[in-house]
Amino acid sequence: MKILTDFLEGEEIFEGFSQGTLIIFLVVIGLSIGLGVLARRYIFPRLMYLFSKTERIDGKTLFAPVSLGWMVGTLFFTQAIDYLTLNYNPVWNQDLISNINEVVFTGFIILMLIAAYRLVDYLDAFIVVEGDDDIASRRSLASVAESVGRVAVVVIGAFVIAGYAGVDLNGLIAGLGITGLALALAAKDSVSNIFGAISILVDQPFNVGDWIIVDGVEGEVVNIGLRTTLIRTSADTMITVPNSNMVNSPVENFSKRRFRRIIPKFEFEENSNPTKLKEFCEILLNRVNEDARSIKEEDSWVRVQSFGTAMVVVAGNFYCVSSASTQRELNEDILMMARETAEKLNLVFFEPRLRNNK
């Protein structure tokens, strides 16, 4: 463009810059900053909203990491300066501009690595599907994917920075081959934990959000990382368990239960009428089976279980859907039903204190 060529020409007025070149240089800086802000506040959120699989991503309120904005800005700056240098003859201090451009491009590389590390946190938006029947396993996959992504970014970043620092990468790789055995022996526990994470992901004995007991630890699985699994206990404390322990120990997963069991027990006086005891068992069984919360009717029962020295023990066995609140509510109602039924049949519950007073 002849107009731009003429505009860039002229006498030097400041540090080797002509008036037109200085204006264009400042415009490039302004556009770089503006494009970075635009990418962070508008372009990235809209792309996330468009391609993510979760409704948690809101394109209007989500912001990208600050490093992503600076990365886009520095990339535009270096490309714009290269374009002007190759296609025009701007009047400026070429050595100064080359040094600035090199520093900015190095900053772009570092910011790109930082942004990549931060963007790993957004992987779950492309893996976890809200409302999916397999959402628990997807959350576990997202948890491991984020850990793998961070490690990959750190390793690649280390090699890139080493290359920029002038380290001989060929010699470094050869050195890694020589010391590989020693490193493997020193890091055997870490390797076991990594394979443990893979085993958890493949076999899925539990997922993020499940309530488990493993290796003496009970709580909710919060995060599955490359090395450890994070569990939040009922006391709201966090416990870190190595993945190798998780795969080498029995895991009791309460979240996999299809139903919950209720086993009430009632103690009556030893002189209770046998006919009324049998009637008590039948009435209670029928009342519980008629309750909508009760399931597995064919496996439910109420029977005289044993005779003690001064009592008759009646036991029951019931099932309800796998819900802690439903289990507590139904268990309470069964006890109340038993009390009402016993009163109607004039059955007396065993009470040691009353017997001692006689």
KANORGI-V474481 format. One record per pair of residues at least 24 apart in sequence whose ideal C-beta (glycine too) atoms are under 8 Angstrom apart, sorted by the first residue. I is the first residue (numbers start at 0). GAP is how many residues later the second one is. Records with the same first field share a line. If there is no record, write none. Layout:
I = GAP + GAP
//
This chain:
3 = 84
4 = 83 + 84
7 = 76 + 80 + 81 + 82 + 83
8 = 80 + 82
9 = 81
10 = 80
11 = 79
14 = 78 + 81
15 = 75 + 76 + 77 + 80
16 = 74 + 75 + 76
17 = 72 + 73 + 74
19 = 71
20 = 69 + 70 + 71
21 = 70
23 = 60 + 66
24 = 67
27 = 48 + 49 + 52 + 53 + 56
28 = 48
30 = 45 + 49
31 = 41 + 42 + 44 + 45 + 48
32 = 40
34 = 37 + 38 + 41
35 = 33 + 34 + 35 + 36 + 37 + 38 + 40
36 = 32
38 = 25 + 29 + 30 + 33 + 34
39 = 24 + 25 + 26 + 28 + 29 + 32
40 = 28
43 = 24
47 = 74 + 77
50 = 75
51 = 70 + 73 + 74
52 = 72 + 73 + 74 + 75 + 76 + 77
53 = 70 + 71 + 74 + 75 + 76
54 = 75
55 = 69 + 74
56 = 68
63 = 55
64 = 49 + 50 + 53 + 54
66 = 44 + 47 + 48 + 51
67 = 43 + 47 + 50 + 51
69 = 37 + 41
70 = 37 + 40 + 41 + 43 + 44
73 = 30 + 31 + 33 + 34 + 37
74 = 33
76 = 24 + 27
77 = 26 + 27 + 30
105 = 58
108 = 51 + 55
109 = 51
112 = 40 + 43 + 44 + 47 + 48
115 = 37 + 41
116 = 33 + 36 + 37 + 40
119 = 26 + 29 + 30 + 33
120 = 25
122 = 26
135 = 71 + 72 + 73 + 74 + 119
136 = 67 + 70
138 = 68 + 69 + 70
139 = 60 + 61 + 64 + 66 + 67 + 68 + 84
140 = 60
142 = 65 + 80 + 81 + 82
143 = 53 + 54 + 56 + 57 + 80 + 81 + 82
146 = 50 + 77 + 78 + 79 + 80
147 = 78
150 = 75
188 = 53 + 55
189 = 37
191 = 50 + 51 + 52
192 = 33 + 34 + 35 + 49 + 50 + 51
193 = 32 + 33 + 49
194 = 48 + 49
195 = 46 + 47 + 48 + 49 + 50 + 51
196 = 27 + 28 + 29 + 30 + 46
198 = 44 + 48
199 = 24 + 29 + 43 + 46 + 47
202 = 44
204 = 41 + 42 + 46 + 48
205 = 45 + 47 + 49
206 = 48
208 = 46
209 = 43 + 44 + 45 + 46
210 = 42 + 43 + 44
211 = 39 + 40 + 41 + 42 + 43
212 = 38 + 39 + 41
213 = 27 + 31 + 32 + 35 + 36 + 37 + 38
214 = 26 + 30 + 31 + 34
216 = 24
256 = 65
257 = 64
258 = 36 + 37 + 60 + 61 + 62 + 63
259 = 59 + 60 + 61 + 62 + 63 + 64 + 66 + 67
260 = 56 + 57 + 58
261 = 54 + 55 + 56 + 57 + 58 + 65 + 68 + 69 + 72
262 = 52 + 53 + 54 + 55
263 = 51 + 52 + 54 + 67 + 70 + 71 + 74
264 = 40 + 48 + 49 + 50 + 51
265 = 47 + 48 + 49 + 50 + 72 + 76 + 83
266 = 41 + 44 + 45 + 46 + 47 + 82 + 83
267 = 43 + 44 + 45 + 46 + 74 + 79 + 80 + 81 + 82
268 = 41 + 42 + 43 + 78 + 79 + 80 + 81
269 = 37 + 38 + 39 + 40 + 41 + 42 + 80
271 = 40 + 75 + 76
272 = 74
275 = 69 + 70 + 71
276 = 27 + 35 + 37 + 70
277 = 26
278 = 66
279 = 34 + 58 + 61 + 62 + 65 + 67
280 = 33
282 = 58 + 62
283 = 32 + 50 + 53 + 54 + 57
284 = 31
286 = 50 + 54
287 = 28 + 30 + 42 + 46 + 49
290 = 39 + 42
292 = 27 + 28 + 33 + 36 + 37
293 = 24 + 25 + 26 + 36
294 = 24 + 25 + 26
309 = 40 + 42 + 45
310 = 39
311 = 38
//
